[in-house]
Amino acid sequence: MFRKSWMKQVQAITYMILIVFLYLTLDGNIGGQFSNIETKEVREAGGQFSILKEMNVFPQSSKSEETQEAQYDILIDLTESMLYLFENDKLLKKYPVAQGKVSTPSPVGIWKITSKARNWGSGFGTRWMGLNVPWGVYGIHGTNKPGSIGRHASAGCFRMRNKDVEELYSLVPYKTTVVVHDGPYGNMGSSFAKLEPGDRNSQVAEVQKRLQKLDYYTGSIDGIYGEGMKAALIRFKRDNNLPVNHYVDWATYRALGILSFE
């Protein structure tokens, strides 16, 4: 019994450290909300863990520990097709999910739940929780195809078994933070795909941020490769002696400073 309890505590600590890492590597500045970091000491299982960092996107309650309301956060790890629910920094639940197909990937980044609905529409199961992804409609929802759970099967949303999504829906409120992780390269996920006009994804948003920081792009960070990004990319390529075209390829990623870990 003691061993099981200890292993659960270690697992919870491990996933909280992963969330910290994701906040740093995902560079959650989409919307400019995630820049301030403060260090927090956390005591678990009699030990002290000072390496855990908490972003100020999690509202701090003035209530005492005895009366503090539950604070929920969600981590969706696409490398495992699993959703992890944390309550006040402790792992509470984990659920298998289906994620986007290769042609319609799920949105990597740090999001908020901005809508909730019961029986939202045909094929979306019994519950819907929408996310504030700027380039499309994405959410966590149930499914009438439970066999797809654990696979790359959706148009980008996160499918759950109806009984699981009903439980999650009953726990998490509006504005719950949802961290979506898909590999070691932050918003780039697990690879560096060649981008072209019309693409809509997290990688486009990352390129927009880099172009904006270099004073080439003045549009919104919406993850949509449109005319404004095309013009900015052409100017950037000319100034950096790159082939002048509309593709974001490996040479462009290098010039923008978006590099894999060495």
One Martini backbone bead per residue (centre of mass of N, CA, C, O) as a GRO file, in nm:
protein
  262
    1MET     BB    1   0.059   0.062  -0.022
    2PHE     BB    2   0.299   0.254   0.007
    3ARG     BB    3   0.414   0.212  -0.278
    4LYS     BB    4   0.170   0.319  -0.437
    5SER     BB    5   0.168   0.602  -0.312
    6TRP     BB    6   0.456   0.682  -0.392
    7MET     BB    7   0.424   0.647  -0.702
    8LYS     BB    8   0.201   0.861  -0.732
    9GLN     BB    9   0.371   1.100  -0.635
   10VAL     BB   10   0.596   1.079  -0.843
   11GLN     BB   11   0.413   1.112  -1.091
   12ALA     BB   12   0.307   1.393  -1.023
   13ILE     BB   13   0.581   1.537  -1.016
   14THR     BB   14   0.668   1.471  -1.305
   15TYR     BB   15   0.428   1.621  -1.448
   16MET     BB   16   0.484   1.903  -1.331
   17ILE     BB   17   0.764   1.932  -1.457
   18LEU     BB   18   0.663   1.909  -1.747
   19ILE     BB   19   0.490   2.163  -1.742
   20VAL     BB   20   0.721   2.357  -1.692
   21PHE     BB   21   0.877   2.289  -1.948
   22LEU     BB   22   0.649   2.372  -2.141
   23TYR     BB   23   0.632   2.670  -2.067
   24LEU     BB   24   0.920   2.727  -2.170
   25THR     BB   25   0.916   2.591  -2.466
   26LEU     BB   26   0.639   2.717  -2.572
   27ASP     BB   27   0.627   3.013  -2.533
   28GLY     BB   28   0.334   3.144  -2.413
   29ASN     BB   29   0.279   3.431  -2.619
   30ILE     BB   30  -0.001   3.382  -2.700
   31GLY     BB   31  -0.131   3.695  -2.622
   32GLY     BB   32   0.081   3.785  -2.389
   33GLN     BB   33   0.039   3.600  -2.093
   34PHE     BB   34   0.336   3.416  -2.041
   35SER     BB   35   0.605   3.579  -1.890
   36ASN     BB   36   0.573   3.530  -1.585
   37ILE     BB   37   0.798   3.411  -1.324
   38GLU     BB   38   0.777   3.194  -1.037
   39THR     BB   39   0.896   3.063  -0.747
   40LYS     BB   40   0.810   2.738  -0.595
   41GLU     BB   41   0.763   2.565  -0.307
   42VAL     BB   42   0.734   2.205  -0.280
   43ARG     BB   43   0.565   1.967  -0.071
   44GLU     BB   44   0.643   1.611  -0.093
   45ALA     BB   45   0.676   1.335   0.085
   46GLY     BB   46   0.884   1.513   0.275
   47GLY     BB   47   0.983   1.688   0.041
   48GLN     BB   48   1.184   1.923  -0.151
   49PHE     BB   49   1.071   2.133  -0.443
   50SER     BB   50   1.234   2.406  -0.605
   51ILE     BB   51   1.204   2.356  -0.931
   52LEU     BB   52   0.926   2.451  -0.925
   53LYS     BB   53   0.732   2.633  -1.161
   54GLU     BB   54   0.504   2.915  -1.159
   55MET     BB   55   0.269   3.052  -1.336
   56ASN     BB   56   0.059   3.350  -1.347
   57VAL     BB   57  -0.194   3.205  -1.487
   58PHE     BB   58  -0.239   3.110  -1.203
   59PRO     BB   59  -0.445   3.188  -0.974
   60GLN     BB   60  -0.417   3.347  -0.663
   61SER     BB   61  -0.508   3.266  -0.351
   62SER     BB   62  -0.607   3.410  -0.028
   63LYS     BB   63  -0.655   3.151   0.088
   64SER     BB   64  -0.635   2.904   0.277
   65GLU     BB   65  -0.568   2.574   0.263
   66GLU     BB   66  -0.843   2.487   0.397
   67THR     BB   67  -1.022   2.696   0.183
   68GLN     BB   68  -0.921   2.621  -0.084
   69GLU     BB   69  -0.987   2.600  -0.397
   70ALA     BB   70  -0.996   2.429  -0.669
   71GLN     BB   71  -0.719   2.372  -0.902
   72TYR     BB   72  -0.722   2.329  -1.250
   73ASP     BB   73  -0.523   2.122  -1.476
   74ILE     BB   74  -0.411   2.048  -1.818
   75LEU     BB   75  -0.256   1.760  -1.978
   76ILE     BB   76  -0.164   1.693  -2.322
   77ASP     BB   77  -0.012   1.395  -2.445
   78LEU     BB   78   0.058   1.304  -2.771
   79THR     BB   79   0.278   1.075  -2.723
   80GLU     BB   80   0.028   0.910  -2.546
   81SER     BB   81  -0.273   0.979  -2.557
   82MET     BB   82  -0.302   1.179  -2.290
   83LEU     BB   83  -0.492   1.292  -2.004
   84TYR     BB   84  -0.413   1.530  -1.744
   85LEU     BB   85  -0.532   1.586  -1.410
   86PHE     BB   86  -0.507   1.870  -1.196
   87GLU     BB   87  -0.503   1.928  -0.833
   88ASN     BB   88  -0.322   2.134  -0.682
   89ASP     BB   89  -0.054   1.985  -0.823
   90LYS     BB   90  -0.218   1.709  -0.845
   91LEU     BB   91  -0.271   1.404  -0.951
   92LEU     BB   92  -0.599   1.281  -1.035
   93LYS     BB   93  -0.620   1.218  -1.356
   94LYS     BB   94  -0.651   0.978  -1.638
   95TYR     BB   95  -0.689   0.988  -2.006
   96PRO     BB   96  -0.776   0.872  -2.296
   97VAL     BB   97  -0.707   0.979  -2.640
   98ALA     BB   98  -0.787   1.138  -2.928
   99GLN     BB   99  -0.630   1.262  -3.220
  100GLY     BB  100  -0.495   1.401  -3.472
  101LYS     BB  101  -0.421   1.381  -3.776
  102VAL     BB  102  -0.169   1.444  -3.986
  103SER     BB  103  -0.360   1.638  -4.166
  104THR     BB  104  -0.507   1.710  -3.860
  105PRO     BB  105  -0.373   1.857  -3.621
  106SER     BB  106  -0.317   1.928  -3.312
  107PRO     BB  107  -0.293   2.190  -3.084
  108VAL     BB  108  -0.012   2.338  -2.988
  109GLY     BB  109  -0.003   2.455  -2.644
  110ILE     BB  110  -0.163   2.726  -2.460
  111TRP     BB  111  -0.483   2.706  -2.314
  112LYS     BB  112  -0.842   2.766  -2.295
  113ILE     BB  113  -1.147   2.731  -2.157
  114THR     BB  114  -1.442   2.891  -2.335
  115SER     BB  115  -1.639   2.633  -2.355
  116LYS     BB  116  -1.965   2.474  -2.274
  117ALA     BB  117  -2.138   2.155  -2.357
  118ARG     BB  118  -2.425   1.974  -2.428
  119ASN     BB  119  -2.473   1.814  -2.694
  120TRP     BB  120  -2.333   1.984  -2.942
  121GLY     BB  121  -2.318   1.735  -3.157
  122SER     BB  122  -2.275   1.534  -3.402
  123GLY     BB  123  -2.002   1.325  -3.286
  124PHE     BB  124  -1.947   1.478  -2.977
  125GLY     BB  125  -2.114   1.362  -2.781
  126THR     BB  126  -2.199   1.473  -2.443
  127ARG     BB  127  -1.938   1.670  -2.454
  128TRP     BB  128  -1.804   2.020  -2.447
  129MET     BB  129  -1.464   2.183  -2.476
  130GLY     BB  130  -1.350   2.481  -2.563
  131LEU     BB  131  -1.085   2.643  -2.737
  132ASN     BB  132  -0.852   2.932  -2.789
  133VAL     BB  133  -0.804   2.878  -3.095
  134PRO     BB  134  -0.744   3.094  -3.370
  135TRP     BB  135  -0.753   2.873  -3.642
  136GLY     BB  136  -1.000   2.719  -3.489
  137VAL     BB  137  -1.209   2.442  -3.398
  138TYR     BB  138  -1.142   2.332  -3.064
  139GLY     BB  139  -1.170   2.028  -2.852
  140ILE     BB  140  -1.319   1.860  -2.581
  141HIS     BB  141  -1.471   1.534  -2.642
  142GLY     BB  142  -1.678   1.318  -2.732
  143THR     BB  143  -1.798   0.990  -2.870
  144ASN     BB  144  -1.922   0.748  -3.131
  145LYS     BB  145  -1.596   0.636  -3.145
  146PRO     BB  146  -1.429   0.454  -2.919
  147GLY     BB  147  -1.212   0.309  -3.111
  148SER     BB  148  -1.031   0.584  -3.148
  149ILE     BB  149  -0.898   0.564  -2.893
  150GLY     BB  150  -0.544   0.627  -2.914
  151ARG     BB  151  -0.562   0.782  -3.188
  152HIS     BB  152  -0.525   0.910  -3.519
  153ALA     BB  153  -0.867   1.045  -3.590
  154SER     BB  154  -0.902   1.348  -3.605
  155ALA     BB  155  -0.946   1.707  -3.681
  156GLY     BB  156  -0.792   1.795  -3.375
  157CYS     BB  157  -0.936   1.690  -3.157
  158PHE     BB  158  -1.035   1.563  -2.825
  159ARG     BB  159  -1.112   1.246  -2.758
  160MET     BB  160  -1.359   1.086  -2.548
  161ARG     BB  161  -1.509   0.914  -2.343
  162ASN     BB  162  -1.811   0.984  -2.223
  163LYS     BB  163  -1.758   0.918  -1.921
  164ASP     BB  164  -1.500   1.093  -1.907
  165VAL     BB  165  -1.607   1.373  -2.007
  166GLU     BB  166  -1.822   1.401  -1.787
  167GLU     BB  167  -1.625   1.413  -1.551
  168LEU     BB  168  -1.453   1.651  -1.646
  169TYR     BB  169  -1.682   1.858  -1.685
  170SER     BB  170  -1.763   1.857  -1.371
  171LEU     BB  171  -1.476   1.989  -1.278
  172VAL     BB  172  -1.413   2.198  -1.497
  173PRO     BB  173  -1.375   2.523  -1.569
  174TYR     BB  174  -1.355   2.802  -1.685
  175LYS     BB  175  -1.018   2.879  -1.779
  176THR     BB  176  -0.877   2.631  -1.807
  177THR     BB  177  -0.573   2.498  -1.838
  178VAL     BB  178  -0.420   2.382  -2.159
  179VAL     BB  179  -0.163   2.155  -2.222
  180VAL     BB  180   0.004   2.090  -2.537
  181HIS     BB  181   0.197   1.801  -2.620
  182ASP     BB  182   0.450   1.708  -2.910
  183GLY     BB  183   0.743   1.722  -2.806
  184PRO     BB  184   1.076   1.883  -2.809
  185TYR     BB  185   0.975   2.165  -2.998
  186GLY     BB  186   0.739   2.283  -2.883
  187ASN     BB  187   0.539   2.435  -3.116
  188MET     BB  188   0.663   2.218  -3.327
  189GLY     BB  189   0.687   1.957  -3.174
  190SER     BB  190   0.829   1.673  -3.366
  191SER     BB  191   0.863   1.880  -3.616
  192PHE     BB  192   0.958   2.029  -3.951
  193ALA     BB  193   0.743   2.153  -4.143
  194LYS     BB  194   0.642   2.244  -4.450
  195LEU     BB  195   0.540   2.562  -4.534
  196GLU     BB  196   0.231   2.716  -4.661
  197PRO     BB  197  -0.006   2.868  -4.794
  198GLY     BB  198  -0.294   2.802  -4.570
  199ASP     BB  199  -0.182   2.726  -4.321
  200ARG     BB  200  -0.292   2.572  -3.991
  201ASN     BB  201  -0.084   2.618  -3.702
  202SER     BB  202   0.164   2.615  -3.463
  203GLN     BB  203   0.400   2.670  -3.661
  204VAL     BB  204   0.297   2.932  -3.775
  205ALA     BB  205   0.290   3.085  -3.506
  206GLU     BB  206   0.597   3.069  -3.456
  207VAL     BB  207   0.684   3.223  -3.709
  208GLN     BB  208   0.532   3.482  -3.646
  209LYS     BB  209   0.684   3.548  -3.386
  210ARG     BB  210   0.965   3.572  -3.512
  211LEU     BB  211   0.895   3.793  -3.721
  212GLN     BB  212   0.799   3.998  -3.510
  213LYS     BB  213   1.066   4.022  -3.343
  214LEU     BB  214   1.210   4.118  -3.634
  215ASP     BB  215   1.008   4.331  -3.779
  216TYR     BB  216   0.813   4.189  -4.018
  217TYR     BB  217   0.556   4.127  -3.845
  218THR     BB  218   0.211   4.283  -3.782
  219GLY     BB  219   0.027   4.073  -3.713
  220SER     BB  220  -0.141   3.821  -3.595
  221ILE     BB  221  -0.127   3.540  -3.374
  222ASP     BB  222  -0.311   3.283  -3.564
  223GLY     BB  223  -0.186   3.039  -3.749
  224ILE     BB  224  -0.216   3.193  -4.036
  225TYR     BB  225  -0.121   3.164  -4.376
  226GLY     BB  226  -0.106   3.470  -4.515
  227GLU     BB  227  -0.041   3.768  -4.664
  228GLY     BB  228   0.125   3.897  -4.436
  229MET     BB  229   0.330   3.660  -4.411
  230LYS     BB  230   0.429   3.657  -4.699
  231ALA     BB  231   0.558   3.940  -4.700
  232ALA     BB  232   0.747   3.898  -4.457
  233LEU     BB  233   0.905   3.653  -4.570
  234ILE     BB  234   1.025   3.788  -4.819
  235ARG     BB  235   1.188   4.002  -4.669
  236PHE     BB  236   1.353   3.806  -4.498
  237LYS     BB  237   1.487   3.647  -4.733
  238ARG     BB  238   1.630   3.881  -4.868
  239ASP     BB  239   1.800   3.970  -4.608
  240ASN     BB  240   1.911   3.638  -4.593
  241ASN     BB  241   1.976   3.494  -4.867
  242LEU     BB  242   1.715   3.353  -4.965
  243PRO     BB  243   1.500   3.191  -5.126
  244VAL     BB  244   1.235   3.333  -5.313
  245ASN     BB  245   0.957   3.223  -5.129
  246HIS     BB  246   0.667   3.066  -4.955
  247TYR     BB  247   0.853   2.881  -4.794
  248VAL     BB  248   0.897   2.687  -4.494
  249ASP     BB  249   1.206   2.573  -4.427
  250TRP     BB  250   1.496   2.476  -4.291
  251ALA     BB  251   1.648   2.740  -4.360
  252THR     BB  252   1.436   2.925  -4.229
  253TYR     BB  253   1.447   2.814  -3.944
  254ARG     BB  254   1.741   2.884  -3.898
  255ALA     BB  255   1.720   3.195  -3.949
  256LEU     BB  256   1.497   3.223  -3.709
  257GLY     BB  257   1.595   3.020  -3.463
  258ILE     BB  258   1.457   2.736  -3.524
  259LEU     BB  259   1.580   2.480  -3.326
  260SER     BB  260   1.704   2.203  -3.242
  261PHE     BB  261   1.822   2.004  -3.018
  262GLU     BB  262   2.174   1.935  -2.926
   0.00000   0.00000   0.00000
